[in-house]
Amino acid sequence: MRENSNQLRCEAFQAQLPDLIGSGVNLANHPHLQDCELCRALLSDLETIAEAARKLFPIVEPPDELWEQIESKIKGEQGTSIAD
């Protein structure tokens, strides 16, 4: 019965995992992870995958003048009428 009970707890934890990760909360001290080697391994694998993805697609900050260019284009389009 213990194994079935733990499986249900794992399923509940894993269902919450996307929200927990998205919240930015530190999961290292989560009570379920303290007792469950399987879910600790899953979280570790997910962190490894996320780190690899960040390396593949690094966040690139746009140049400072980009918003000025966008605003200028919008103002230019608003200044022309459909009849033009």
N, C-alpha and C positions, 0 to 999 in steps of 0.2 A: 504493500500500500504506500510506503514511503516514496518509492520511485514514481508512482503515478501522481502523488501529491506534488513532488518536486517538478515534474513535467508540466503540471498545470501552472505552477508558480513561474516557471520559465516562459511558458506561452504568454502569460499575462505581462511579465517583464518585457519580453521581446516585442509585444504589441505596443508597449509604451516607449520603446527605445527610440524610434525616430523623433518623437516629441521631446524626450529627455535630451538627446543629442542636440536637437535644434535650439533648445533653450539655453545652451551654453553652460549648463550646470556641470560641476565636476562630479563625474560618476564614480570616481575612485572609492568613495565612502558609501556608496549606495548599499543598503542592507542586503539586497539580493546578491550583489556581486561579492559580498564578504563570504557567502556560503556556497556559491555556485561556480565551480570551475568552468563548466560548459559556457555559461554566459560571459564570464571573464574572457575566455578565449574568443568568443564571438565579438565582443567589444574590441578586443585587441586587433582582430582581423579587420574590422570595420575602420578602425583608426589608421591602420596601415594602408588600406585602400584609399581612404580620404587623403592621406599625406601624398600618396603616389599621384592622385588626381590633381592635387594642388601643384605638384611639380610639372605635370603635363600642361595644365592650363593656369599659369600664374595670373594673379590679378594685376592688371596693368592700369595705372592711373592715367586718365586722359590728360592731354596737355591743358594748361590753364586757359589758353585762348579758345578752347573748343566751345564753351558755353557762349562766349561772345560771338563766335561765328554762327552758331545756331540761332541766337537771338537776332542777329543781323539778317539772316536768311528769312526768318519768320516775319520780321518787320518789312522786308522787301516784298514778300509775297502778299502781305496784307495791304501794301500800298498800291498793288496792281489790281485793277478791276477785271471782272470776267469779260467785259466788252473789249479789253485791250487785245 
